[in-house]
């Protein structure tokens, strides 16, 4: 079969079309087609073949196309030429159902820059440059403003949450990490532990999968690990009490000291993630990503970059690290590879510093990024040359993004807002 298209011909190709979506399968036979065919025209071809075979889905679905594991975003012949793939051989082209676009849902207005955001099942936790935390519903209703820190909040994370009580942690430029307990019914909160030990501002925070530990990275170049047990006094010091009037209004108890302090970075620790309960990954302004073994109390391996790293995200679904840098690019690494320091892919699309990045928790291919160009971009790591969607709305720099709740993509920025996009990507889709 041949597909007739308009425009200058660059020769003919033999295509073999395949798909893992059996409901959209077309006859398994080579197809002759002009080389300069576009994705739009390939969609016409697939739906024509589905219609000819009596498939009821014909015309209802749009597809994207993969060649050797990479999305085809330009005319097929041009794609082949750029990758020096022969026109003489039959081209194996896989087609997959196109992702639905995320839909803008809410704009959550704050009083200052939003530098941290994380969603749970029903709630959104944010941290701001006015030193406060805020709790919102995922439907956009503001529930609570929480004072306590005396400098901008740079990181937040949920520890536990049920219908009655929530526990969460916050990291601040005031050098402290605070553990909070929220009574959902009375909508009241108290700081139950203050974690002291960092000597400069705390820039990032993450909880392990079992929620028994949190790790923090700081401008003092240190990585510290803390207990999340809000009732325990093990290792606490009685001598260091909060000194400000705001903190004295809270029943904070004694200051908690870290379980573990790990030195190795030379500049600010900008991002922290847990691979498992005994392994932590950090990024730093010192151009390195380090993988720490807590059993050994030291660095297990290191990835050296050519630029500072502003953030990183690790996906347990694929075992890969995506890292953000000030040169406008994102880079993909495989820490398990013998060539883990070699960049697997570089993602081009932002026009200013990339500040934040976060993998999907349900789809191994997808992640989001936020940058100083006011943009949030949704990527498939099989499409390094262009994002699959741009999430528009911010009017100033994007400082944080989150995809902890699979249904919502969140981003906070220096326009004092959190943008909420509803994701329609189903669990397990195209994975």
N, C-alpha and C positions, 0 to 999 in steps of 0.2 A: 504494500500500500504506500502511496505517496501523499504528502501533505502539500497542497499548493499554497504558496505564500507570495507576497509582493516584495519588491525590492531586488537589489542586485544579488545574484546568486554567487556563492563562494564554493560551489560544488555540491556534491551529494554525500550523505552519510548513511550508513546502515545502523539503525538503532535496534537494541534489544531492550524493551521496556519491562521492568520488574517492580514488584511492590510486596511489602510484608502485610499490607492490608488486603486480605483475600477477598473482601466484599467488593474491592475496586479492581480486581485483576482483569486484564485484557488478554486476548489470544496470544499465546507464547510463540510468536514468529517474528523474525527480523522485519523492520519497516524501513523503507527508503524515504529519505527526507532531505530537504535542502539544508545546507550547513548553517546558514545564518538565521535559523529558527529561534524565536524568542520563547521565554517561559509562557507567555500569554498564548502563543500559538500552539505550544505543546499541550497546554490545558485544553484547547479546542480539540486537539487530536485525541487525547485520552477520553474526553467526554463523548466524542463522536463514536469511538470504539465501544464505549460502554452502552451508548444508545443502540448501536447496531446489534449488540448482543442481548438487548432487552433488559439491561440492568436498570432497576427503578431509581438508582442514585444518579443516573446520568444527568448532567447539567446542574446538580445541586451542590457539588463539591469542587473546591479549587485545590490545586496541588502545587507543591514545590518539588524540585528535581535535584538529585544528588549524583555526582560523578566522582567516583573514588573517595566517597565519604565527605565531599565538599559540595555545598549548595551552588547551583548554577544561577548567577544573578545577572549575567550578560548574555548576548546571543551565543548559542552553543558553539559555533565555529570559532568565535573569538576566545571563548573559554578554553577550547582545545589547543589553539595556537599558543596562548600564553603559558600553557603548561606542557607544551611540546608533545602533545598526544597525537598519534598518527590518525589521519583521516581515512586511511585504508582499512583499518580493522573495524569490526563491528563494535560500536560503542555501547557499553552496558550502562543504562540510565535508570536509576531507581526513582520512583515517584512516591511521595508521602503526602498525607493530607495536610493542608496549610493550617498553621496555628490561627485561632481566632484572635483578633486584636483586643488587647486590654481596654476596658472602658473607664473613662474618668468618672469617679463617684463622688468624692468630697474634697474640700479644701479646708483643713483645720488651721485656723488662724491663731497664732501665738503673739506674745508681747515682744519677743526678741528672736534672734537667730535660732533655728532648730538644728542642733548638732548631733542628735542621737535619736533613734527611733527603733522600736521593736514591737511586733504584734504577737499576741497570743491567739487563742481561739476566738474570744469575744472582745478583747481589749487591746488598746494601743497605748504604749508607754513612750513618752518623749522626754528629751532633755534639752535645756535651752541655755543660751548665753546670759540670761537674766538670773542664773543660778538655780532655777526651779525645775522640777519634774512635773509632768502633766499626765493624767490618765483620761483616755477617751474611749468611747465605744467604737467598734468597727463600723457603726452606722453614722459616726460623725458627731456624737453628743459628748460635750465636755463634762467630765465627772469631778475632777479634782485637780487643784494646783498645790504642789508640795514644796514649801521652802525648806531650807536646811543647809545646803551647800553655800559657800561664800565666794565661789568663783564659778565660771561656766561649767556646765555638765557636758562631758565629752562622750560618755558611754552609758548605756542602760541595758539590762538583761533581766528577763523573767526567771525566777527560780522555781516557784510552784504556784499553782492557781486552781481553785475549785469554786464552788458556788458561794462559799462562806468567807474564804480567806485567800489573799494573794501575798506572795513574798517576791521581792525583786531587789536588784542591786543597782547602784549608780556610781559612776567614776567621774571625778571632777579635777579641774585645774587647781583646786585648793589642796591637792596632794592626798586627798582621802577617798576611800571607797565606803559607801554607806549601804547597809542592809535594812530594808524596810518591810513592815508588816501592815497589810491593808485589810481592814474589816469591810467586806463588800457591802453588807447589809446597812451598816451605819455610815458607810462612805468616809471612814476616818482612818488615818494612817499614823504610824509612829516609827521612828528610827530606832531599831533594836540593837544594832551594832555599828560601830565606826571602825573601819579597818585602817590602821595607821602604819606607815613604814616607808612609803615612797617619799623621796626628798625633793621631787619636783612634780609638776602636774601629771595626773593620770590621763592617758590619751585613749585607752581602749580597754574593753572588758569582754569576757566570754565565760559562759558556764559550760561544764562538761555535760555529756549526755545524761548521766545519772543525777545531775543537779546537786551533787555533793560538794563540788569545788567550783571556785571561780578563779580565772587567771586575769591578771592585769598587766598592762605595759605602760611605761611612763617616759617622760622626758629625762628622767634620771638614768635612762638606758637599761633599767632593770625589768626583769619579768618576775612577778610574784604570784604565788598560789595561796588561796585562802579557803577556809571552811565556810560553807553556807549554812551550817547549823546555827539557827538564830538563838537557840537556848543555851548552847554550850559556852562555857567560860574557859575551856582548855586553851592554854597559851595566851590568854588575855593578860594585859598589864593593867594594874590598878592606878598607875601613876599619871597616865596621860588622859586628861579629861578635855572635852571640847571647851573652847574658851569664848566663843562668840555668843552674843545674846540670842541669836536665832537658834543656835544649837542648844543653849541652856533651856529653851522652851520645850525641847523634846526630851523624853526619857530615854537617853541614849545608852546609859550604862557605861561600862568601861571600854577602852580602846582595844581592838583585836589586833594581834600581830600575825604576820604571814606564817603559813606552814613551811614555805619554801621560798627562797630568793635565789634567782639564777642570773648570773652576770655573763656577758658575752658580746652584746651589741655595743657599738661605740657612739651611737646617736639615738634619737628618740625611737622608742618602740611604738610603731604606728598602727599595728594590727595584730590581733591574737585570735587563734582558733584552736579547738581541741580536735585532734585526729581520733583519739580514743581516751580512756580515762588515765592513761599513763604517758600520752604523747601530745605535745603542744607545738603548734606552728606559729612563728612570729614574723612580722615584716618590720623593716626599720628604714629610717632615713640614711643609714650607713650603707645602702645599696645591697643589703643581704636579706634573705629569708632563711631563718634557722628552724630546724626541727629538733625539739628538745625531748630527751628521754628522762622522765621523772624518776625512774628506777635508778638511773645512773647519775642523776642530778647534773646533767650536762648536755651539750650539743651532740646529737647523733649524726646529723648531716647539715649541709649548708648549700644554698643556692645563691650564687653571686650575680648581681645585675649590674647594669651600666648607669642606672639612675636610682634615685631614692625611691623607696616603695612607700606609698601613702596608705595602702590598705591591702588586705588579702582576704580571700574566702576559700575554704576547703570544702569539697563535696564528698561525703561518704558514699554517694551513689556511683561515682566514677573514679575516686581517688586522686582527682586533679586539683591543682591550685590555680586560681586566677588572681592576678595581682595588678594593682593600679599604680600609676606613676605620673610625675609631673610633665612628661614629654607627650602627653595627650593619648598615650596608647595603653592598652591592657595586654598582659602576656600570660600565656598558659604554660604551666609546668607539670611534669609528672614526677613526683618525689620518689616513686618506686623504681624509676628507670635508672639504669647505670649511667645514663646521660641526663640525669635530672636537672643539671644546670643549663642544659640546652633548651631554648624556648621552642615549645611545640608549635605555637601559633601566636601571632601578633594581631590584635584587633584594632582596626583603624576606623575612626568615625568621629570621635570627640575633637574639638578644636581648642580646648584649654585643659588645664590640669584635671586629671581624673582623681577624685577624692574618695570615692566609696564604691564597693563592689559586693555583690551577694549572689550566691548560687540559689537556684530553685531547690526546694526540699523534696520535690516529687518527680522531677524530670532531669535526667542526667546531662542533658545537652544545654540547658538554659540558665542564663544568669542576667542580672541587671547591673548597671553602673550609673553613677552620678558624677557630674563634673562641674567645673567652674564656668562652663559655657551655658549654664542654666538648663542643661538637658539631662534627662534620664533615658537610657537606651536599654532595650531588651535584645539580648544576643542569643544565638545558637552557636555553639563553638565550632560547628561545621560551616559557618559563614563568617570567616575572619575579616573579610573586606568590607562588610556592611552589616549594621544591626538589622534585625528583622522588624523591629518597631521602634519608633521614637515616641516617648511619653511626654507630651508637651504640657506646660502649665506654669512652671516656675518662672519668676521674673528676675531672679538673681541666682547666685551660685548655689549648686546643690552640694550639701555637706554630708548627707547620710542617706542610705537606702537600705531597704529591708524586704525580704520575701519569706519571713519565718512562717507566716500563715499562707498556705498555698493559694488561698482565694484572693489575697490582697497584696499588691505591690505598693510599697510606701516609700516616700522620699521627703526629706526635710532640707530646708535651705535658708539662706540669708535673706530671703524675702519674708521671713517670719511665718512660714507656712509648712504644713505637711500635706502633700498631695497623695490621695488614695485612688489607686486604679484597681478595678475589679478584674481579676484574671479568670478567663474561661477555659484555661488549659486543664484538662482532666487528669486525674491521677493515673500515672502509668502511660499516658498518651505518647506515642512515638518514641518510647524508650526501649 
